[in-house]
Amino acid sequence: MPDAKVDPARHAVAHVRGAFAPARLRALRSHLDRVCDERQTQAATTREHTAIARGEASDALRLDPTWMDAFRDPSRALLDAIGHATWVAFPPQVRRVSTAAHLVPWHQDVAYQRLLGARGHDQHVTCFVPLDEDPARRPTVEFVAGRFAELPHGAASGFGAGLDEAPAGPHALFRLALGDALVFGDLVPHRSFVPDPSQPERRSLEFRLVRPCDAVADKDYFDIPSGAFTRRSAAMEVA
Ligand SMILES: O=C(O)CCC(=O)C(=O)O
């Protein structure tokens, strides 16, 4: 019997066609190609070097407000898919996936939020945005569809959280075009998936979106409706 208290968005996966204007994503891809190498070399901590080794980005690459341009002039399709989760956590994840070491094992995103302790969100949705011209041929995300409680995770293959195996249920893959996004809840089990081993490379952005009421104090967010950066205010804490 499903738990009626769990927000259904936490279990959902949506393939959002035309979520972003392809021209906007091409501009972000060009920006990534322009700044990536230099900013990755600016990594100064062990944490960042570990992240880069698994296909993620240095702080200098992530902490760039340009990535939030994706959410300027949001499409109707995107707004419908995100519902009340209109605050985008900053910074996003920026990925250049190219080897097996970059492939994320099965997990629920809630497990990564737990690793952040008090700085983690109680619930959020992820918006996965491929930037390549031909995302259908590139590494993507595979899901297990269904309603899952929070599952026990352990550290796995260089990643902070992973499941020993996929939970039982039907697997789902989506054929993405440039401009499409995958919007999925933090209880949905998923992993990286390579449809064509001759195409192991992918550039992508991953955004974590929350309802304003789920925001963490003193953290930066981009408020999609106003198009401005924001923080959870003292007044909201009291309300
Ligand atoms: O980028 C990928 O291949 C997987 C991404 C992922 O698992 C996530 O964003 O939680």
The ligand as an SDF file (V2000), in Angstrom:
LIG
                    3D

 10  9  0  0  0  0  0  0  0  0999 V2000
   25.0580   11.3610  -15.0100 O   0  0  0  0  0  0  0  0  0  0  0  0
   24.7870   10.1650  -14.8950 C   0  0  0  0  0  0  0  0  0  0  0  0
   25.1510    9.3070  -15.7060 O   0  0  0  0  0  0  0  0  0  0  0  0
   24.0140    9.7130  -13.7060 C   0  0  0  0  0  0  0  0  0  0  0  0
   23.4860   10.8850  -12.9620 C   0  0  0  0  0  0  0  0  0  0  0  0
   22.8870   10.5430  -11.6610 C   0  0  0  0  0  0  0  0  0  0  0  0
   22.8570    9.4460  -11.2630 O   0  0  0  0  0  0  0  0  0  0  0  0
   22.3070   11.6060  -10.8430 C   0  0  0  0  0  0  0  0  0  0  0  0
   22.2840   12.7660  -11.2620 O   0  0  0  0  0  0  0  0  0  0  0  0
   21.8430   11.3290   -9.7450 O   0  0  0  0  0  0  0  0  0  0  0  0
  1  2  2  0
  2  3  1  0
  2  4  1  0
  4  5  1  0
  5  6  1  0
  6  7  2  0
  6  8  1  0
  8  9  2  0
  8 10  1  0
M  END
$$$$
